[in-house]
Amino acid sequence: MRKAAFFYDYPATDGDVFGGGRRERLAQLVELYPEVVTGATFAAHASRLADIEVIFATWGMPALTDEQLAQLPALEAVFYAGGTVRSFAQPLVDHHIVLVSAWAINAIATTQLALSQVLLTCRGYFRSVRRYAQTHDLTAAKAFHRSGAAGEIIGLIGMGQVGRRLSGELRALGFRVLASDPFLTPDRAHELGVEKVSLEELFRRSYVVSNHIPDLPATKQMLGASLFESMRDGATFINTGRGAQVVESHLVRVLKARPDLTALLDVTDPEPPVATSPLWTLPNVVLSPHIGGTIGDEVTRLADVAIEEFVAWQAKQPLRYQVTREILETMG
């Protein structure tokens, strides 16, 4: 049996990734190191890790240095039961260690959050709730066009794992989907049933704009005032991607001038916003504390992916979720 260890450091308050029998399943497949290794405890364990061939990890996986990797000479593969691997992946890829992530499965939860917000927006929920609080009048609270899902236009920025899943869910409900993504080819857009447009056209035409672009240096501060100013009457901006892509001062300025607009922000930069940020007090902003990821009883499906991929890797079968150097370059 291959020798393996758990590497992670997170409080399991949002669910035990390797719970529900997953640790026991792994114990049947590999010889498990008896303790969980963290970045802070690595040095204490290092002398006993030289024969570890496989790491099973989740949130809190440390970014291993070259010196630490030298202390893991037998390491061949890391199976990450989580989402993005950007914070720790590069040294592993550089050392030709196989890296697998459950990021595609983690995208299910983010898709569901964004989808629920789109549906509520198109029923007029967020705008009518704040008008109701202001007027205490049933009729006045909803005296604006509420389109529902029948053919309304939704714009998705970024067609990665979340964007692709969300576009399918939206189209099944009768929405029309616009997409802006430099890596989306015309043929792929046709396959997905979306219309590829420029970022400017997407903001101008969409009733809801949902951000799903990866967190890369090139995407920072790319969503500014001119885009938000061009949004349709009563439109909503949803951000479950990354906060650094939004110029916060521009968004705040537009939201103050356009009370018809709504911003639903699950991510900000910094996170949380500074105490003096107007995002806390603007009536047309809803802040949520980064709840778009997999939680609770859902989290074990991330471990299931890691285990399934390990079994395939050990049998020398193709991997579905390997993170290659090319994939890492565009991953958020």
C-alpha positions in Angstrom: 0.0 0.0 0.0 1.2 3.5 -0.8 2.0 5.7 2.2 -0.1 8.9 2.5 -0.7 11.8 4.9 -3.3 14.4 5.4 -2.1 18.0 5.0 -4.6 20.8 5.9 -5.3 23.4 8.6 -8.9 24.6 8.8 -11.6 24.6 11.5 -14.3 22.0 10.5 -17.1 24.3 11.6 -18.4 24.4 8.0 -18.2 20.6 7.6 -15.6 17.8 7.9 -14.3 17.2 4.4 -12.9 13.8 5.2 -15.8 12.8 7.5 -18.7 10.5 6.8 -16.5 7.5 6.4 -14.0 9.1 4.0 -11.0 8.7 6.4 -12.0 5.1 6.9 -12.2 4.6 3.1 -8.8 6.0 2.6 -7.4 3.9 5.4 -8.4 0.9 3.3 -6.6 2.2 0.3 -3.4 3.6 1.7 -1.2 3.4 4.8 -2.1 6.7 6.5 0.3 8.8 8.6 -1.4 9.0 12.0 -1.5 12.8 12.3 -2.7 15.8 10.2 0.2 17.9 9.1 -0.1 21.7 8.9 2.3 24.4 7.7 3.0 25.2 11.4 3.7 21.6 12.4 5.6 20.5 9.3 9.1 20.8 10.9 8.0 18.6 13.8 6.8 15.9 11.5 9.4 16.2 8.7 11.7 13.4 9.9 8.9 10.9 9.6 7.5 12.0 6.2 10.4 10.9 3.9 8.4 7.9 2.6 5.1 9.7 2.1 4.1 9.2 -1.6 0.7 10.8 -1.6 -0.9 13.8 0.2 -4.6 14.2 0.7 -5.4 17.8 1.4 -8.2 20.4 1.8 -8.4 24.0 2.9 -5.3 25.2 4.7 -2.9 23.1 2.5 0.5 24.8 3.1 2.5 26.2 0.2 5.5 23.9 0.5 8.9 25.5 -0.1 11.7 23.8 -2.0 13.4 23.0 1.3 10.2 21.3 2.5 9.7 19.4 -0.7 13.3 18.1 -0.4 12.2 16.5 2.8 9.4 14.7 0.9 11.6 12.8 -1.6 9.0 10.1 -2.2 6.1 12.5 -2.9 4.4 11.8 -6.2 0.9 13.3 -6.0 -1.3 15.7 -4.1 -5.1 15.2 -4.1 -6.8 18.4 -3.0 -10.4 18.2 -1.7 -11.1 21.9 -2.2 -11.4 24.6 -4.7 -8.7 26.9 -6.1 -5.1 25.7 -5.6 -3.4 29.0 -6.6 -2.0 29.6 -3.1 0.1 26.5 -3.0 0.2 24.8 -6.5 3.2 26.4 -8.2 6.0 24.6 -6.3 4.2 21.3 -6.8 3.8 21.8 -10.5 7.4 23.0 -10.8 8.6 19.8 -9.1 6.5 17.6 -11.5 4.3 16.4 -8.7 0.8 15.4 -9.9 -1.8 17.8 -8.5 -5.5 17.1 -8.6 -8.2 19.5 -7.3 -11.9 19.2 -6.8 -12.4 22.7 -8.0 -15.0 21.7 -10.6 -17.1 20.2 -7.8 -16.6 23.1 -5.5 -18.1 25.2 -8.3 -21.5 23.6 -7.7 -22.0 25.6 -4.5 -21.0 28.9 -6.0 -23.3 28.2 -9.0 -26.2 27.6 -6.7 -25.6 30.8 -4.8 -25.4 32.9 -8.0 -28.4 31.2 -9.5 -30.5 31.9 -6.4 -29.5 35.5 -6.5 -30.4 35.8 -10.2 -33.8 34.3 -9.6 -34.5 36.6 -6.7 -33.4 39.6 -8.7 -35.7 38.8 -11.6 -38.6 38.6 -9.2 -37.7 42.1 -8.0 -36.9 40.8 -4.5 -33.9 42.9 -3.5 -35.2 46.2 -4.9 -38.8 45.7 -3.7 -37.6 44.7 -0.2 -35.8 48.0 0.3 -38.7 50.0 -1.3 -41.1 48.2 1.1 -39.0 49.2 4.1 -39.0 52.8 2.9 -42.7 53.1 1.9 -44.6 50.5 3.9 -46.8 50.3 0.8 -47.4 47.0 -1.0 -48.1 48.6 -4.4 -45.4 51.2 -4.3 -42.8 48.7 -3.2 -43.1 46.7 -6.4 -44.0 49.5 -8.8 -41.2 48.8 -11.3 -40.8 46.2 -14.1 -40.1 42.8 -12.7 -39.2 40.5 -15.6 -39.2 37.0 -14.2 -37.2 34.3 -16.0 -39.0 34.4 -19.3 -36.3 35.4 -21.7 -34.4 37.9 -19.5 -30.8 38.5 -20.3 -28.1 37.4 -17.9 -24.4 38.3 -18.4 -21.6 36.1 -17.2 -18.1 37.4 -16.9 -15.8 34.4 -17.2 -16.8 31.0 -18.5 -14.7 28.7 -16.2 -16.2 26.0 -14.1 -18.8 28.2 -12.4 -19.7 30.2 -15.6 -20.3 27.0 -17.6 -22.4 25.4 -14.9 -24.4 28.6 -14.3 -25.0 29.2 -18.0 -26.6 25.7 -18.3 -28.8 26.2 -15.3 -29.9 29.6 -16.5 -30.7 28.4 -20.1 -32.7 25.5 -18.7 -34.9 28.1 -16.9 -35.5 30.2 -20.0 -32.9 32.9 -19.6 -30.7 34.2 -22.4 -27.0 34.2 -21.5 -24.3 36.6 -22.7 -20.7 35.7 -22.0 -17.5 37.7 -21.9 -14.3 35.6 -21.7 -11.2 36.0 -23.9 -10.6 32.3 -23.8 -14.1 31.4 -25.1 -14.0 30.4 -28.7 -17.0 30.9 -31.0 -17.4 27.2 -31.4 -17.4 26.7 -27.6 -19.9 29.5 -27.1 -22.2 27.8 -29.6 -21.9 24.5 -27.7 -22.8 26.2 -24.5 -25.7 28.1 -26.0 -24.4 31.5 -25.0 -23.7 34.7 -27.0 -20.1 35.9 -26.7 -19.9 39.6 -26.4 -17.5 42.3 -25.2 -17.4 43.3 -21.6 -19.0 46.6 -22.5 -21.9 45.1 -24.4 -22.5 42.6 -21.6 -22.9 45.3 -19.0 -25.1 47.4 -21.3 -27.5 44.6 -22.2 -27.8 42.4 -19.2 -30.4 42.7 -16.4 -28.0 40.8 -14.1 -24.2 40.8 -14.4 -22.5 37.9 -12.6 -18.7 38.0 -12.1 -16.8 34.7 -12.4 -13.4 35.7 -13.7 -10.2 34.2 -12.3 -8.1 36.2 -9.8 -5.1 37.0 -12.0 -2.8 40.1 -12.1 -4.4 41.0 -15.5 -7.9 41.0 -14.1 -7.4 43.2 -11.1 -9.4 46.5 -11.1 -10.9 45.7 -14.5 -14.5 46.5 -13.5 -14.8 50.2 -13.2 -17.2 53.2 -13.3 -18.0 53.2 -17.1 -19.2 49.6 -17.0 -21.4 50.1 -13.9 -22.8 53.4 -15.2 -23.9 51.7 -18.4 -26.1 49.1 -16.6 -29.8 48.9 -17.4 -32.4 50.4 -15.1 -32.9 48.2 -12.1 -30.0 46.0 -13.0 -28.0 43.9 -10.5 -24.3 43.2 -10.2 -23.4 39.9 -8.5 -19.9 39.1 -7.4 -19.1 35.6 -6.2 -15.7 35.7 -8.0 -13.0 37.9 -6.5 -13.2 41.4 -5.0 -9.9 42.7 -6.4 -11.5 42.8 -9.9 -13.8 45.7 -8.9 -12.7 49.3 -8.4 -14.6 49.7 -5.1 -14.6 53.5 -5.2 -16.1 53.5 -8.7 -18.8 51.0 -7.7 -19.7 53.0 -4.6 -20.0 56.2 -6.6 -22.3 54.7 -9.2 -24.5 53.0 -6.6 -25.0 56.3 -4.8 -26.0 58.0 -8.0 -28.2 55.0 -9.2 -30.4 53.8 -6.3 -32.2 51.6 -8.9 -29.1 49.4 -9.1 -28.3 46.6 -6.7 -24.9 45.0 -5.8 -24.8 41.5 -4.2 -21.3 41.1 -3.0 -20.1 37.8 -1.6 -16.4 38.9 -2.0 -14.7 42.2 -1.6 -11.1 43.5 -1.5 -10.1 43.7 1.3 -12.2 41.0 2.8 -14.1 42.1 4.9 -14.3 45.7 3.7 -12.7 48.3 5.9 -14.9 49.6 8.7 -15.4 53.0 7.0 -16.4 51.5 3.6 -19.7 52.7 2.3 -20.5 49.2 1.2 -21.6 48.5 4.8 -24.3 51.2 4.7 -25.4 51.7 1.1 -29.1 50.5 1.0 -28.6 49.0 -2.5 -25.7 46.7 -1.4 -26.0 43.3 0.1 -22.8 42.0 1.7 -22.4 38.3 2.5 -19.4 36.8 4.3 -17.9 34.7 1.4 -20.5 31.9 1.7 -20.2 30.8 -1.9 -18.1 27.7 -1.3 -19.0 24.2 -0.4 -20.3 23.9 3.2 -21.9 21.6 5.8 -22.9 18.2 4.5 -21.8 19.1 1.0 -18.1 19.0 1.7 -17.6 15.3 1.6 -18.3 15.3 -2.1 -14.9 17.1 -2.4 -13.2 14.2 -0.6 -15.1 11.8 -2.9 -13.5 13.4 -5.9 -10.0 13.2 -4.3 -10.5 9.5 -3.5 -11.9 8.7 -7.0 -9.0 10.4 -8.7 -6.5 8.7 -6.4 -8.0 5.3 -7.4 -7.7 6.3 -11.1 -4.2 7.5 -10.7 -3.0 4.4 -9.0 -4.6 2.3 -11.8 -2.8 4.6 -14.3 -6.1 5.7 -15.7 -6.8 9.2 -17.1 -7.5 11.9 -14.5 -10.5 14.2 -14.9 -9.4 17.0 -12.6 -5.6 17.3 -12.8 -4.2 20.8 -12.5 -1.5 21.1 -15.2 0.8 24.1 -15.7 -1.4 25.4 -18.5 -4.6 25.1 -16.4 -2.9 26.8 -13.4 -2.1 29.9 -15.6 -5.8 30.7 -16.0 -7.2 29.3 -12.7 -8.5 31.8 -10.2 
